Amino acid sequence: MDVNKGLPATESRRDLHVWIIERVMEGRWLGDGPAELSLGTLLSQNLRMAPVPEKAYGNFFEEHCYIVLHVPQSLKATQGACSDLHYWAGKEAGAEAQDAAEAFVQQLQETLGGATVQHREAQGHESDCFRSYFRSGIIYRRGGLASALTHVETNLYNIQRLLHVQGRKHVSAAEVELSWSSFNKGDIFLLDLGKVMIQWNGPETSIPEKARGLALTCSLRDRERGGRAQIGVVDDEVEATDLMRIMEAVLGCRVGNVPATRPDKSVNQLQKASVRLYHVCEKDEDLVIQELATCPLTQDLLWEEDYYILDQGGFKIYVWQGRLSSLQEKKAAFSRALRFIQAKGYPTYTNVEVVNDGAESASFKQLFQSWSTKQRGNKNFGRLSKSIQVRPDVGKLQSQPELAAQLRMVDDASGKVEVWCIQDLGRQPVDPERHAQLCAGNCYLVLYTYQRMGHVQYILYLWRGHRATTRDVKALNCNAEELDLMYRGALVQEHVTMGSETPHFLAIFQGQLVVFQGHTGHDGKEQPAPATRLFHVQGTDSCNTRTVEVPARASALNSHDIFLLVTASICYLWFGKGCSGDQREMARTAVSAVSGENKETVLEGQEPPGFWEALGGLAPYPSNKRLPEDVSGFQPRLFECSSHMGHLVLTEMVFFSQEDLDKYDIMLLDTWQEIFLWLGEAASKWKKEAVDWGQEYLKTHPAGRSPATPIVVIKQGHEPPTFTGWFLAWDPYKWTNDQSYKEVVDGSLGAMPAICEITAVSTGFSRPAPSQLPPGSRLGRHDPDGQNGQERSQALVDGRVCSGGKRPSGLSVASAWEPLLHTPSLSPLSEQELNDFQLSRGPSNGGADPLTLQTLKGSQDGSGNELQPGPKAGDASTNSHHSSPRPTINGSLPRERLMHQAVEDLPEGVDPARKEFYLSDSDFQEIFGKSKEEFYSMAKWRQQQEKKQLGFF
């Protein structure tokens, strides 16, 4: 803390800083105070920004306000990148606390300078930018603390709480009532009991949601419990009966079914497509807001001396401050935005983002039809958006994916090319001599094969002419799928529309691509050509040159381009006055595919009479230069795609990396010139929907994007450098040993002794007789007279005999467990106490349980042959906790009494879920080909698989 200024010092290598406002002397959070707060006032009231410990990042208390600063530290990200400054308000935070947070933000903004984007965040409605900082998830905690330094205490186990976990990519967890009434089928709930953490997955939750929920659970364990808490996962209540007993002991007996999924209020792409720009000024002390324009917006609407509000359909409010706007206006940014929100009737939690002229965020700039960083001489703030001024060395594309991404070139285009024309719903190969000659009335498949890092790679271009029929377009997609199957899903598919071909597509034809206006017939030949044809030649090198047939009339000419006029007797190569030497050189090469040697060069203004006669006479034509689209101001953006109510829903991954790509995901990377759709290994079946989502994204984009923008479909593990180059780092081996969610639960978690110990605790909850209770134990901690104590204990401990399905109001969970655990509460369970409870049957989530291994070891050591899934007879420590132990079987059973036997046909006392356990060691080895110890050390799913095959399931 910089005491002299009253603001924290941010000179650090860390990119993320989190503070909370507190009173220095009183050690409590902000209370009553004036509505208008200056920095001096805040300091005089002993208010300060106290840093939050890094291990507590992501924890937010509902009664308080936080300030979060993100300063990009990566070399690539700091090429003019903006900082982001947020103030976050909990739903229980008072107005005074929010005023104080806003005052500190204003002071920080002045210290940090203009290259900072300010955000106002509300609990539960944070921006994607804010949520992207906390990869493991955000946790909302009830109430508050006496000091910010105690946000999280490692090794604190005196906890009993229920967390409601929501979200896929951006996960959040909020504390809810410790009751079954808090549950629903579509979400995840985490019962946190200190040393025991049980994740309950609703039956309607998806695998990605479960996986992200588990990541949050593991993060809580590691950060708050030092990795020593025990995690159990309930995916199926029937299979996880042991864990369910613990939950019922805590939450009471559940009556009825879990409620259905609550309606999803996700904001879809259609809602975000509506944008309106307002000019803001003060007139006679009144705030005047005047609507200027709606989508598509253009950058020239923003004047540097003015102040604007941009309303994105009520989803988000942007405030743009011109560099020459007054300091008073800049200080009033948030208050004006809130007044605007109130006037519009929007929810108070509507997100607000304040951007400065020259330091706009990527999301703000993409609301405009075009954005140039050079328009006002601004510094380029876009990541990886610096334009290439000199012709690059294409030989470096293989080793520099960043360069490949900027140039949109996977290699030097020297690979193998195969072309098919779609005819009669099938594909017909095109003669290699005519590969570069396409027809506007047809669709084509162009397969490009190249090598990268010693591996063969493929790109399949799906080219669609402007005049192609819907029938041909459908056949194009079907044939592309057939080819993809032939190549075992290794094809990168790029959808290309005539006139919007990518540089690499043009380069593989070496600048000689010609598009004729007709179409190819059933015999593979073109329609009869007219006597006079006009071709427009555009481009300066092999990566941007194309020749397209246009109507043969004078109005189609342009002074800055080159045209080829073909007649029955002669060909005219017409050079406009504004064309360059590079254009003329490429044109001479390109038109060779259209005409022979009989060409006459004609300069604009020196045309012979026969030239105009062939075009039907002289007519006005444009002389303006077509400027290339300036995309220097746009930054790549990555979104997770999903669908809700038939509409596309996007979740942005700000500051994205390869870690944001998961095997269950469909991700959309928008580089403005291309749309990449990345399909995770487990999401490839949604490829058709993914292409539809890409098209919907373009159609509903508020900037009015061209629907002809190329769409590239990529499968996990087959990423070209034009995609990987947009990421700050890319590991091609990242997914080599990537575990699925099921493998994590069944293997990594299921095989841990912790899961077994959880099960051991759960099966210890049979109702004890009074004589079995330890001396001095009380049945009801909150029932000093002992009245109804036994009934209350039974309701909690048995987990099945519950009056009305609810826990008695006068009894805590800890008091019910106290006589069983010999401790005042569940939370401070010791390792020894956990081990005192033995399993009465196998673990619910896979892996070998300690008792099984211990019993097997004893059998092998010759200490006894009691093969029983329950506790050993005569174990005093166990008998004191079980009023009626499960039946046991001494010795082994013949295989014919166990294999392929129905439950009702099994001998009494045999656990039907573990029939193989009762085999002798020799029979087990002969049937399973391994020892029992080896078998029970395998993942649960592998055990189940072998048992099914051998008749023991």
Buried (B, 14 or more C-beta within 10 A) or exposed (E): BEEEEBBBEBEEEEBBBBBBBBBEEEEEBBEEBEEEBEBEBBBEBEBBBBBBBEBBBBBBBBBBBBBBBBBBEBEEBEBBBBBBBBBBBBEBBBEBBBBBBBBBBBBBBBBBEBBBBBBBBBBBEBBBBBBBBBBBBBBBBEEBBEEBBEBBBEEEBEBBBBBBBBBBBBBBBBBBEBBBBBBBBBBBBBBBBBBBBBBBBBEEBBBBBBBBBBBBBBBBBBBBBEEEBBBBBBBEBEBBBBBBBBBBBBBBBBEEEBBEBEEEEBBBBEBBBBBBBBBBBBEEEEBEBEEBBEBBBEBEBBEEEBBBBBBBBBBBBBBBBBEEBEEEBBBBBBEBBBBBBEEEEBEEBBBBBBBBBBBBBBBBBBBBBBBBBEBEEBEBBBBBBEEEEEEBEBEEBBEBBBBBBBBBBBBBBEBEBBBBBBBEEEBBEBEEEBBBBBBBBBBBBBBBBBEBEEEEBBBBBBBBBEBBBEEBBEBBBEBBBEBBEEBEBBBBBBBBBBBBBBBBBBBBBBBBBBBBBBBBBEEEEBEEEEEBBBBBBBBBBBBBBBBBBBEBBBEBBBBBBBBBBBBEEBBBBBBBEBBEEEBBEBBBBBBEBBBEEEBEEBEBEEBEEBBBEBBEEEEEBEEEEEEEEBBBBBBBBBBBBBBEEEBBBBBBBBBBBBEBBBBBBBBBBBBBBBBBBBBBBBBBEBBEBBBEBBBBBBBBBBBEBEEBBBBBBBBBBBBBBBBBBBBBEBEEEEBEEEEBBBBBBBBBBBBBBBBBBBBBBBBBBBBBEEEBBEEEBBBBBBBEEEEBBBBBBBBBBBBEEBBEBBBBEBBBBBBBBBBBBBBEBBBBBEEEBBEBBBBBBBBBBBBBBBBBBEBBEBBEEEEEBBBBBBBBEEBEEBEBBBEEBBEBBEEBBEBEBBBEBEEEEBBEBBBBBBBBBBBBBEBBBEBBEBBBBBBBBBBBBEBBEBBEEBBBB
